[in-house]
Amino acid sequence: MKSKKKFITKYLDTIIELSNETGISKKEARTILDITLSNQNPEFVNFELIKTEIKTFITINIFSLVCKL
């Protein structure tokens, strides 16, 4: 039960941090995080690594869109 609360707390903190750091809405950040976590075991999730990968993915996509202009 304690590990479940810890997971939920980290999950919610990651959503808020992603939203603040990337400028996307909390709903969009939650959707991206849910997709990322869909195939992972909750016991072995590293939220810092996931957050870094999501920010990298968003940055690459924005850069790609700017280059196409």
N, C-alpha and C positions, 0 to 999 in steps of 0.2 A: 504494500500500500504506500509506503514511504517513497519507494522508487517511482511509483506512478505519479505521485505529486511532484517529485523532482523533475520528471520528464515533462509534465504539463507546464510547470513553471519555466523551464528552459525553452519549451516550444513557444509559449506566449512571449517571452523575452526576445526570442529570435525574430518573431513576427514584427514586434515593435521596432527592434533595431534595424531590420531590413527596410522597413517602411521609412524610418528616419534617415538612414544612410543613402538610400537610392532615390527617394522622392516618390515612390509608388505608394498606392493606397494600402491600407492594412488588409483589405480583402484580397487584393492582388498578391501581396506578400504571402498571405495564408495559402492561397491557391498554389503558388509556386512551391512553397514549403511542403504542402500536402503531396504534391506530385513527386517531389524529391524523396519523401519519406515512405511512399507507398510500397516500395520493394525492399525496405530495410527493417531489420530487427530493432525494436525500440530500445533494447538493452545495450546495443552497441553503437548508438548514434552519437556522432561528434558534431554538435551544433555549430561550433566555431568553423570547422572545416566545411560544412554544408553552407554556412553563411558566406564564406569566402568564395566558394564555387558559384553560388548564385549571383553574387556581385560581379564576378568575372564574366559570367554568361550575359548578364544585363549590359555590362560595359562593351563587350564585343558586339552585341546586337545593335546597340546605339551607334557605335563607331561604324558598323557596316551600313546602317541607314544613312548616316551623314555622308559617307563616301559615295553613296549612290546618287546623292543630289548633285 
